[in-house]
Amino acid sequence: MPYHTIFTRQVSNLQTFTGSLGGAAPPITQSGDSSRPFEVGGSTFTDFKSAAQRTCDNQFTACASQANAEQNKGGFTVADCSDQKTQCEAAQASAGTQSFVEVPSVNIGPDPDFPDFDLICDA
């Protein structure tokens, strides 16, 4: 296959936030319902913004519940969970991919460290 051939891949999880106090933020997946294509924890949404808000809210709830169970004396407090929620919301607001369309990718050639494999980057 020639180098620089454009490929497409289907995005399966739009969650971009990696903070994990109290657990990772739930994935934002495709529901299969074209009128409510975004799904978070069994709930479906018509738009990415609503799904992104829910994933951050669900993560905050799990985090705060764990912090409260440890009487805010464990590895983190409810205030830390609030800070994480703010970070989650910011990450989702600036997410590069906010829909389940195919993402174009570019084959930039062999990996110099592993020549049997090509490097594929989002275009």
JONOR-V720849 format. One record per residue. N is the residue number from 0. PHI is phi in whole degrees, -180 to 180 (* if undefined). D_FIRST is the distance of its C-alpha to the first C-alpha in whole Angstrom. Layout:
N/PHI/D_FIRST  N/PHI/D_FIRST
This chain:
0/*/0  1/-69/4  2/-68/7  3/68/9  4/-77/8  5/-84/11  6/-113/11  7/-127/15  8/-136/17  9/-90/21  10/-80/23  11/-110/26  12/-141/28  13/-89/29  14/-68/32  15/-115/31  16/-79/34  17/-112/34  18/-62/38  19/-142/40  20/-63/44  21/75/45  22/118/41  23/-70/38  24/-66/38  25/-62/37  26/-68/34  27/-106/33  28/-115/31  29/-84/31  30/-79/34  31/92/33  32/-104/36  33/-64/35  34/-85/38  35/-139/38  36/-74/34  37/-102/35  38/-131/36  39/-136/38  40/56/40  41/91/41  42/-97/42  43/-111/40  44/-140/40  45/-83/39  46/-141/37  47/-62/35  48/-57/38  49/-67/41  50/-65/38  51/-64/38  52/-62/41  53/-65/42  54/-64/39  55/-70/41  56/-62/45  57/-64/44  58/-64/43  59/-61/46  60/-60/48  61/-64/47  62/-65/47  63/-64/51  64/-62/52  65/-68/51  66/-62/52  67/-65/56  68/-62/56  69/-96/56  70/53/58  71/57/56  72/-119/57  73/-87/54  74/-75/50  75/-158/50  76/-115/53  77/-61/52  78/-62/52  79/-63/49  80/-64/48  81/-64/49  82/-62/47  83/-63/44  84/-62/44  85/-61/44  86/-66/41  87/-61/39  88/-62/40  89/-66/39  90/-63/36  91/-69/35  92/-64/37  93/-105/34  94/-59/31  95/-68/28  96/-119/27  97/-125/30  98/-152/29  99/-98/27  100/-77/24  101/-68/21  102/-101/20  103/-69/17  104/-131/14  105/-126/12  106/-82/10  107/-99/12  108/110/10  109/-64/12  110/-72/15  111/-62/18  112/-87/20  113/-136/17  114/-62/15  115/-76/13  116/-120/12  117/-94/11  118/-92/13  119/-117/13  120/-122/16  121/-64/18  122/-81/18
